[in-house]
Amino acid sequence: IITGHDELLAIVKKSAPKKSHLIRNAVDFSALDKILSKLAAKKRLGVGGKTVMFVGRINNIKRPLDFIKAIPIVLKKRKDVKFVLVGDGPLEEECKELARELGIEKNVIFTGRIKDTFNHLAAAEVFTALSDFENAFSVSLVEAMLASVPCVITKAGTTEKFFSHKKDCMLIPSKNPEELAKAILFLIENNAKAKQIGIVGKELAEKLGFGKESIINQTLEIYDRVLQK
């Protein structure tokens, strides 16, 4: 059994302690070589000003409704912020309906499923990872860090084992739109600190070994071991 998440590994080890292995999800580092400039990425997405981004499956475990609920709180202080949800899923229509009910639909963009994630992340000043189960290490979070986008991450699963508040990310409680809004505003209004968090976050992601070749080799090693038996 192979999983990329520490919390899932702990669960499956209860049933198969000697047959469970942790291998992170692979990220295509080469895509970073073709990433758009921030200005070009914003123009392509049709946004100006500040951009806050959610990337992932729009389902309950990713907490997209918390993302929507935080928006009017941010907009009370900053009218120049756009919020982008990249992905699709069963809660997409519910998110759109909530945006309409809150009167914020003009500040929200739903892109649907896309392939060039890095070129969307290039437009962002803030990235959010809001799962109440586990964030270490989702592919979208690693991609955001590699793109030097400062991240707001919920304290879910083993998250605090790997991340440090106001050093490589902003850590917040899960299921808390108010704290999410505060963290977003902090990053938007403190450019120097946000840039520093983005740089340190990228350094962390690079050290953790998400390169495609490394992941392939780790997987092949397990296959070889199984075949030898």
N, C-alpha and C positions, 0 to 999 in steps of 0.2 A: 504494500500500500504506500503510495507516494502522495504527499501533500505539500503545498507551499506555505502553510500557515501553522505556527506553533500551537495555537489553541486546538486546531483540528488534529494535529499530531498527538496531543495529550489525550484526546478522546479515543482515537483509533488504537493507541497503544494499549488501552485497557483490554481490548479484544485480541490484538496481535502484537505483543510487545517486541518480538524479535523480527517482525516482518514489516515494520512501519518505518518510513524514511522521510526526512525533511529535505526537499529540493525546492528552491524558490522558483517562482514563475519567471520565465525569460523575458527580457526586454531587448528590443532591437536598437542598440546604441547607434547604429549607422544612420538611423532616421534623423538623429540630431544634426548631422552634417548638412541636411537639406531644410532645416527649420527656417521659417519666415522671420523677418524682423517684426518687432512688436507693432510698428506702424502698419506694415503690410498685412499682418494677421488681423488687426482690428478692422482695417478697411474691408478685408475679405469677409469678415463676420458681420460687418455692418454696425460696429459699435464705436463709440467715442468715449472719452473720459475713462473712469475706472471700470474694470471688469472682474466679477467674481464667478468662479466656475465650479460646477459639479460634473464629474465624469463617471459614468458607471451605469449599471443596470438600475432602472427606475423601479425598484421594488422595496418592500418594507425594510429589509435588512440594511439597506443603504440609507434609509431615513430621508428621502427626498422631500417629504412634507415638512420636516424640520427646516430644511433649506428655504422652502417657500415662506414659512412662518417667520423666518428671521428677516426677510426682505423689507417689510414695512417699518421695522424697527430701525434698520440702517437708513432707509429713505427719509426718515424724520430728520436726520442730521445731514445726510448727503444725498442730494437729488441727482448727482451726476454719475450714479453707479448703475451698471447693467449686470444682470444675473443670467448666466447661461447654463442650461442643463443639457449635457451631451450624453446621448444614449436613449434607449427605449425600454419599455417594460410595463407591467400590469398597472402601475400607479400613475402612468403618464397623464391619462385623462383626468384623474382626480387632482393631480398637481395643477393642471391647466384650469380646472374649475375653481380650485382654491385661490389661484392667482386672480381670477376674475372677481371672486367674492371679496377679496382684499383690495381690489382696485389697483393692482400693481402690474397688470398684464403688459403695459407698455414698457416696463423695465425688465421683462423676462423673455428670454429666447429659448425655445426648444429646438435643438438641431436634429433630433432623431439619431439613429446609429450612424457613425462615421468611421472612416478608416485612418485618416491622417490626424491622429490625436495630438501629436506634437505641435502641428500648425494651429490647432485650436488653443492649446495651452500657451502658445506664444503670445496670445492676445490678453492673457489673464494677469491681473495683479495679485489675485488670491485664489488658491485652490482649497476645496473642502473635502474631507473624508470623514463621513458621519456615521459609519456603521456602529451599532450598539453590540456587535458580536466580536469583530476582529478587524483591525486595519493593517496589521503587519503580516505580510506585505502585499497589498493589492497592487496589481500592475499599474492602474491609473495613478495611484499615489506615488509609486516609484518614478513613473514618467514625469509627473509634475515636479518632483524633486530634481530629476535630471535636467529639466528645463529651467531650473533655478526659480521656480514659482514658490513663494512662501506659502506654507500649508497650514490650515486649521484642521486638527485631527482630534477626534473624540477619544477619551480614555476608555477604550474597549479592549477586552481580551488582554493580550500581552503588549499593547501599545506602549505603555510607560516603561517597559523593559528596554525599549530601543530608542525612544525619542525623549528629548529634553525641552521643557517649556521655555519659550523665548530664546532658545539657542538654535535648534534646527527646525522648529515648528512652533505653533501655538496649540497647546493642549487644553481641551475643554471637556466638561462633563457631557455624556451622551444624552440625547432626548431633551436638549435645552436650547431652544431657539434664541433666548435672550443672551446667553453666554456666547453663542455663535455670532450673533450680531455685534457684541462687544469686541470679539476677537477680529472680526472683519474690519470694523472701524479702526481698531488699533493699527492694523497693517496698512490700511489706506491712508491714515493720517500721520504715520511715522515712516516716511520713505526710507530713511537711512537704516533703521532697524529692520524693516521688511526686506531690504536688499541684503543685509547681512544674514538674516535667517535663510533667505533663498540660496545664498552661496554656501553656507554651512550644510544646509539640507542636501545640496548637490554633492558635496564632498562625502557625506554619509552614504548616499545612494550608490556612489561609485565604489565605495569600499566594501559594500555588502555582497558583491559578486552576482549580479543579475545578468551578466553577459550571456548571449546565446550559446557561445562555444562552451563556456563553463557548465551551463545547465545541461547541454547535450552530453558532455563527458561524464558528468555525475550520474545521469540516467543510464547511459550505456554501461557504466561500471556495475550498477545494480543488476541490469539485465545479464551481464556476463556472470556475475556471482550466482544468480538463480539458475542459469543454464549449466553451470559447472556442477551443480548439485543433482 
